């Protein structure tokens, strides 16, 4: 028996290539060269994390290299802000790329030169048809397309027109350069695809240098070729594009004495999650429509959103590794991602006590003998999963706060928290028993009057009475000293969508159906809470990314929001202690 995980199909391909010497000397593992090629037209989401971990992880495992390259071929949708966020996301996930960050725009000159070569060899032509006409003549899945009336233009005329396109001599959309392949091909991507379009737009890196821009399909495989990529890893939707990428490289290489590099593209299943939308177009709708505060809103499935919510890179990498790499599309329960986060934070996060919905408690026998203002410091465990984390002092006095839901005036039999005549343990402190309540003019309970047992300091059980009878309690509550509590804002984030498949249109809905109707109205609740004063301990482990994360006992995992100040911290809920959605589903 072995504990080793089975080799997934991409690793098997790499192993076979190394053994055969396809890219170098047989047995040379360092020849593995991968890349992560995002388009800078939005923030990365959790689906990209799978691609990042795969490409960077394989390169590291084999001692090869991985490039970070931006496919910046569409200046109308790309921004430097997206570039910066993507660079930050890759670093935060724990990966480093080979050399400098690379861009498709670095190769615009080479792309253009190769396009000219295709024209010169009769493999490309300038088409004067409108975009609408081109779409209309592409055919259908069961009917071939129709050749453009400009398909057989003379080579010299095509070269002249393409040069004028590059020089800015024509308006946007008036002409395109198309590859001359096969309008009868069953693969639509091979029906004379557009290589270049006219676009008088300022590029975020090249400025106004270009009036024509390469199409993504033309640039993508050629970038891999220029960079010497051996294993070009893409999600399954690119499988049908692979024959086109191969055609472009083969067409350029035809007749060459020194052919350009031909990488191998391999496709894998993308990551799909329940209760989650992973479409940059739809995520942009949420940002622009104000349904979220931005790309890094903690409810968003972006890597920036997860980071701001308090997820750790270790948790995301663990989740991606657990999901695995296959060729088959599937939908993963988002609860698995949440559980990966809980598992890591349970081991690593220091504990604190925070009361989210405060109810005042007065200990009426505190200070009997004349010192009602006496304060005792209780030793609270920082992390029961880590003995080296030690303890911290927490003040305890006459007046406390507990959670309002921890008291019921007329509790049922199996309610093990406070009620009149009932006794509970206050964590790390004493046992208390409620003997009366104070109500406001509306009859709402606003204060509990309790007594404490001095023999239970530290939460320990009291000694047996004179008859040897042992007193027991089943409930343990968290609390905060009222005199020392800090007033903090806590944001209780929940899933952004209320249905498992929020982007799937129901059969009975019309064309005007909007996925935003599935937004969860309870995805954010803001409360004013009471936090223990020593929440920022000197002995706390320092998170590598600088984000302060904690477990609020009995409440869940929380982090300090990046936009809050030391004087007025705001806490974001990262995850509940348990999967409340799963419990609710099981109850239904």
N, C-alpha and C positions, 0 to 999 in steps of 0.2 A: 504493500500500500504506500501511496505517496500523498503528501499534502500540497504538492504543486498544482496550480490551476492549469486547466487545459489550455493549450496554445490556440488563440483565436485565428481565424483564417488569414488576417493580414500579417500577423507574425509568421505564419507558416509560409506565406509568399516571400517575406523578407528572408527567412531562414533558407528557403530554396534558392533565392537569388545569391545569397552569400556563398552557399555551398557550390553553386555552378560558376561563380565568378562573373555573373552577368554584367556587373557594373565595375569590376576591378579584378584584383587577384582573388582566386578562390579562398574562402575562409576569412577574408578581410571584412570585419564587422563595421569598421569605421566608415565604409563607403555609403552608409545609409544617410540620405539627405532628404529631409522633409521640409514642409513649409506650412504656415498658417496664413491664409490669404483673405482677410476680411475686407469687405467694402466699407469705406468710412461714411456710411449714410445713416448711421444710427448707433446706439449703444449695443454692446454685445449682450446676449441673453444666455440663459442656462444651457440652451442647446449648443451654443458656441463653446461652452466649457468642455463639452464632450470632445469636440474636435481639437481644442487646445491641448487637453490632457493626452489625447491619442497621438497627435503629431509630435508634440514636444517630448512626451513620455517615451515614445519609441526611439526617437533620436538619442535621448539620454541613455536608454537601456542598452543600445548597441554601440554607444560611443561615437555616434555620428553627429550631425548638426541639423538644426531647424531654423529656417528663416521666418521672420515676421515681415510680411509684405502686404501692402495695401493695394487693393485693386481699384485704384482711383481713376476710372475711365469715364465717369459721369459727373461733370463739374456742377450740374444744376442741383444735385442732391447731396453733395459732399462738403464737409466742413472740417476745419482744423480742430474744433472742439471734439468731434467724433474721433479723430486720430488720437488726441491726447487721452481720451477716456479709454480707448482700446489698449493703448500702450500701458496705461495704469492697471487695467484689468488683468492683462497677461502677467505683469510683474506681481500683482497681488496674489494670483493663483500659484505663484512660486516658480515661474519659468523664465529663462533667459534665452534670447535668440542669438544666432550666429552673426557676428559683425554688426554693422549698422542696420537700422530699420530700412527696409526697401519699399519702393513704390513702383506701380505700373508706369507712372509718369516718368520715371527714370529711363524707361525704354521706349518712349514715344517715337524717338528718331529711328530706332531699329525697326519698330512696328511699321512705320511708314515706308522704310526702305524695302522691307519684305513685301509690302502691299504693291509697291511699284514693280517688284520682280514678278509677282503673279500677273500683273497686267501685261508685262513684256512677254510672258510665256503663254498668254491667251487664257489664263485661268481666272481672270477677274475683269469686270467691266463696270463702267459708270451707267447708272440707270436714272432716267429722268422722270420715272413714274412717281406719283405721290405715294405717301405711306398707305393711304386707303386703297389705291390701285394695286400696290404690291400685295397687301393682305388679300384682296379679292382674287388675285391670280395664283395664290399658293395652293389652291385645291383643298381637298378634304381628306380625311383618313382613308376614304374608299375611292377617291378620284384624284388623278395626278394634277399637278399645277400646270400653268400655262407659261410658256417662255415669254420673257419681256421683249417688246419690239426693239429694245436697245441692246439685246444680248449679243448680237453679232457685229457690234460696232468695230471699226478698225482699231488696231492696237494704238497707233499714233494718236487717233482722236481720243481714245480713253486716257492715254497719258497726258494729253493736253488738258482735258477736262479735269482730271484729278489734280493736276498742278494748280489749276485755277481754283478748285475747291480749297486746296490747302492755303492758297494766297488770300482767301476771303472774298473771292469774286462772285459768289452766289449767296442768296439768302438761305436761312435755315429751312431744312426740309425739302429743298428744291431738287436735290440730287443725292444719291448714295453710291457707294462702291459696293458691288456684290461679287461674291465668289461664284464662278461658273462651275457648278457641280452637276446636279441632276434634278430637274423639276418633277421627275416621276418617282423619286425615291420614296419608299414607305416611311422613311425617317424625315419628318418635316424639317429638322435642323439642316438637312443636306439639300433642301430645295433652294439653291442659290441664296444663301444667307447674306445679310448685310454685314460688311466688314467695317465700313466707315460711314459716319453721317456728318452733315454740316451742322455745326453748333457754335454760334458766336457767343460763347459764355466764358467768363473768367474762371480759370482753374485755381484751386486753393494753393497750388505749388508753382505751376508754370505761368500763371497770370493770363495774359492775352496772346501768348506765343502761338497758340493753335486755333484755327477756325474749323478744324475737323477733329473728331475724336474717335478712337477705335471702339468697336463694340466689345462687350465683355467676352463673348465667345472667341473672338479673334485674339484678344490679349491673353486670355487665361492660360492656355497651353503654352504659348510662346514665352510667357514669363517663366514658367517652369523650365522650359528649355534653356533660356538664357542663364538661369541660376544653377543649372546642372542638377535639378531635383531628380532623385531616383524614384521615390515613391510619393506620388501625388494623391493624397487621400481626400476624397470628397464624399458628400452624402448622396444617397441614392438618386435624388432628382437630377443629378448630373450624369447618370449612367447613359441616358439617351444622347447626351452631348459629346460623349467620348469619341464616337466615330468622326465627328466634325473636328475635334482637336487633332485627332490622328491625321485626318485628311489635310489639314493646314500644314502640319509639319512634313508630311510626305510630299505635298505639292512643292514646298520650298526646297526640299532635299532632292527632288527629281533632277538628275543631270549634274548635281554638285559633286565635285571631287572630294570635298570635305563637308559631309552632311552635318547639320546642326543636331544637337542632342535631342533624343526622343524619350521623354520620361514615361513611366508607367502610371496610369491613373487607376486607382482602385476605389470602389464605392462601398460605403457602409451605411447602415440605417441611422437616420437622424434621431435625436432625442425628442420624444413627445411625452408631455405630462398631463395628467388629469387636472382639471380646474385651472388650466393655464393656457394663455395664448402666446405662441412663439412665432409671431409674424412681425417683422419690423414695421411693415406698413400699418398693421393694426395697432401696434404699440405706439407708433407716432400719432395715430388718431387719438389715443387716450391722452397723450401729452398735449397735443394742440387743442383738444376739446376741453381740457381742464378737469377731466375725470381723475387725474393724478397730478401731483405737484411737479413732476418732471421725470426724466429718464431714470433718475436715481431714487424715485419714490420707493420707500421700503416695501410697498405692495407689488411693485413691478418685478417681473421675472428676469430682470437684467442683472448682470454680475454686479454692477454698481448698486442696484437696489438691494440685492442680498447682502452685500458688504455693509451698507448703511443700516440694514435691519439687524446686523450682528452675526450673520453666518460667518463661519471661518473657512479659509481656503482648504484646510485639512478635511473639513466635512464635505465640501463639494468634490474634492478629489476622491475621497472615499466612496461617495455616492456614484460617481462616474465609473470607478473601478468595479463596483458591485453590479451595475447595470450591464456592463460587458459590451462587446463589439460583435454584431451579427449583420447578416444581410437582410433581415426581415423587419419590416416596420411593425412597431407595437407601441402601445401607450402605457407608460409607467405611472404607477400610483404616486402622486406627489407626496403622499405620506412617507414614502421611502426616503425622499430627500430630507423631509422634516425630521425623520428619525435619525438620519446620519448626523444632522446638526445636534440633536438632543444628546446622542451618544458621546460626541466629542465634548460638548459643553458640560455634560455631567461629570466627565473626568477632569476637566480643566478649569471650569468657572468657579471663582470664589462665591460663597453664599453671603447673602445679606437679608435683612428683614425690612419689608416695605408693605405698608397697609394702603391698599388701593381705594377702599371705600370705608373711611374711618368711622368708628363708633367709640365714643369716649367711655373709659372705664375708670372709676375711682375706687381705690382700695381703702375702705373705711377704717380698717384697723392698722393701717400703715402709720408708723410713728407713734404708736401708743406709748406714752411716757414722755411726750412733749416735742418730738422732732418729726413733724409731718413732712418737712422738706428734705429729709434724709435721702441720699441717692446711693445706691449700691451698684458696683460694676460687676456685671456677669460675664463669664467667659463663654464666648460663642465660637463654635467650630467653624473654621473658614472653608473647609472642604472635607467631608467625611470620606471621599474617595482618595484623599491624599494626606497621609499623616504628617508629612513635612510642611503642610500649609499652616499648621499651628492654629492659634485662637486669636480672638480680638476682644477687647472690652466693650460691652454694651451697657449703657446706663439704664437703671431701673428705679422708678420712684412711685409716688402715690398715685399719679394720674397717667394713664396709658391710652393707647389706641389699639383696637383690634378690628378685624374685618366685620362689617355689619352683617354679612351673611353667616358669621359664626355665632350669632345669637338668634334664638326664636323664643317668643313669649310663651307660646304653647307648642312645644316641640313634640314631634312623634317619637315613638319608642326607640327607633334606631337612629335618632339624631344624637350624635355623640359630642356635640359642642355645647356652648353655654345656653342655659335656660334658668329661670328662677328655681333655686333649690338644687341646681346641678353644679358639678365641679369638673374642672379641666386643668390640664397642665399648660403653663406658659413656657414655651421652649426656652431652655437654658436658665429659667428663673424659678418661679414658685408655682404651687397649685393654688388656684383661686376658686371661690364659690360665690355664685350670684345670689343675693338675698333680696334685691329690690331694683326697680328701674325708675328713671325720671323721664317724663313725657312732656312734649310741648303742647301748645294750645290746640293743635290738630290731633292730638292723641298719638303722635309718633314718638317712639322711644329715642331719646337723644343721649342717654347716659345710663350706664350700668353701675350699680353699687355692689361691690364684692368685698369679701374678706380673703386674706391669704393665710397660708399655713407656714410659719417660719421654719418648720422642720423639713420643708421640701426644697430648700435652696439648691439651685442648679437643676431643678426639675426632677430631683430624685424622689423616689417613693418614701413616704413617711414611715417611721417605725410602727410596728403593730401596737394596738392599744393595750390596756391593762388585761383584757381578756384574751389577747393574742390574735385579735381579728385584724386582718390586713385590708386596708382601704385601697381601692383601685379606681383608676379613671381610664377611659378609652380615647379621650380627645386630647390632642396637643395643638395649641394655637400659636401663631406668630404674633408679634406685638411690637410697638414702638413707644418709647417714653414720650409723653406729650410735651414735657418741658424741653426736650432735646431734639425733637423731630424736625427734620428739614422738609419744607414744603417744596415738592417737585411735581413737574408735569410728566405724566406717563401716557404714552400713546400705545393703545392696544390694537396692534395690527392683526388682521385676519386675512384669509384668502380673498383675492380681488374678485373672483367670480364664484357664483353660488351653484353652478352646475358643472358636471364632470367634463363635458365637451362644449365649452362656451362659444367656440367658433363654428360649430356645426348647426346649419340652419334646419329647424324642424320642418317636416314634410308639409305641414299645413300652413306654413308661412309664405308670404308673397315675396316679390323681388325687393321690396322696400324693407325687409327684415334687417335689423341691426344687431350685431353681436353684443353691443353695449347694453342691450336689455337684460343680459345675464350678469351684469355687475352686481356684486354683493353689497347691499346698502349698509351692512354692518362691518365693512372691511376696516374701518377706523373708528375707534372710540377714544376720546381724550378725557383723562381723569386727573384730578388734583390729589396727589397722594402724600403720605407721610413716610419718610425714609429715615432709617437709623443714622446717627451723625457720623459714624466712622465708616462710611461706605467706601471711601477711597483709602485702602490700607497700604502701609509702606511695604508689607511683606507679600502683597498680591503679585502673582506672576505677571510679567510685562508681555502683553500680546505683541507679536512681531509687527503687526500693522498699526499699532498705536490705538486701536479701538478698545475701550474698556467694556468688558462683558462680565455679567454676574448672573447667578441664579437668585431670584427673589424667592425665598422659601415659601413653598406651597402655591406659588403663583406662576412660575415659569422662568424663562431665560430672557434677559434684557441687556441692552447696551446703551451707552451714552451716545446720543445723536451727535453727528459731526458738526451741526450748526449751532449747538447749544454752547453756553459759556460755563466756566467753572463756578461762577456765582449763581447761575440759574440753570442747572443741568436738566436736560430733557432726556427721558429714557424711552427707547423703542422696544416693544416686546418682540423678541426674536422668535420664540416658540413657546407654546404651553408645555407643561410638564408631560402631558400625555396627549395622544391624538384625539381631541374632542370630536372631530368630524367623523372618525371611524366609530366612536361610541354612539354618536347620534344616528349614523346610518344603520348600525346594528339594532338600535332601538326601534327604528322604523320597520 
